């Protein structure tokens, strides 16, 4: 896990993974730190070139895209992960639903 380095987590990948899985508060706090770093890095905007679409993101949408990755991902078999193209839109949709529910 690349996110273990620099967040006061164990350098050993397995230990880091276990610590994040077994400590929800630490997991959320680490994720929030990473998201803020992505916001600061990409808030002015960037073009996402996914598997099936290109779209310009800025502000928090760019942070979400940066959190999940800027390219077209592939699985272990080399198949394109087209579903990842819609990550930002799906997070925003879930956020809006939760905001309505309160």
N, C-alpha and C positions, 0 to 999 in steps of 0.2 A: 504494500500500500504506500503509494507515494506521499499520501497525506500524513503519515506517521512522523516524518521528519519535520522538525521545526514547531511542533505543537506539544512539546514536553510529553511525548508518548514513547513507549519502548521502540528502539530501532529495529528489533527483531520483528519481522512482519507478522508472524503467528501470534506473538505476545501482544502486539499492537491491536490486531484484529480481535483477540479475545477481550482485551481491556475495553475496547469500544463497544463490543457486543454485550458485555456484562455490566456496563456502566452507562445507562441511558442519558444521564445528565452530562457526562463527559462527551458522549457521542454528539448530543445536540449542541453543546458549547463549541466543540471542535468544528462541526458543520457550519455553525454561525460565523465563526472566525474565518473559515475558508470562503464562505459566501461574501463576507465583507471585503476580503482581499480581492475577490473577483470583481466586486462592484467598483472598488477603487481602480482596478486595472482596466476595466472595460466600460465604465460609465459614459464615456464620450462616444461610444458606439463602435460597432464592428460588423462586417458582413459575414454571415454564416453560410457556408457552402456545404450543405448536407448531402445526403444520398439522393434525394429526390426534389430538393428545393433550395433556393437561395433567398435569404431574407436578412434585412438589416435590423439589428437589435441595438438598443442603448439603455442606459440606466439599469434598473433591476432586471429587466429582461435579458440584457447582455450579461449581467452577473450570473443569472440562472444558466444561460447558455455556456458561459465559461466554466461554471461548476460542473456541468455535465460533459463538456468537451465541444470543440469547435469544428470537428470534422465528421466525416461519415465513418462511423464505427463498423467493425466487423467482428463476427463471432469466431469461435475456435475453428470453425470449418471454412472461414474466409467469406461467409455470406454477409452482405451488407445489412446493417441494422437500421433499416428505413424507419422503423418505429421511433428511433431516437430523434428523428427530425422534428417531431412534435412535442418534445419534452417541455419546452418553455410554455407552449400553449396549454398543455395539460396541467402543469403546475398552476398557472394563472387561473384556469377554469376551476380547479379544486379550491384554490384560495378564495375565489369569489363565492363559491358555494358555502364554504365554511364561514365567510364573513356574513352571509345572509342568515345562517343558522345561529350564530353567536353562541 
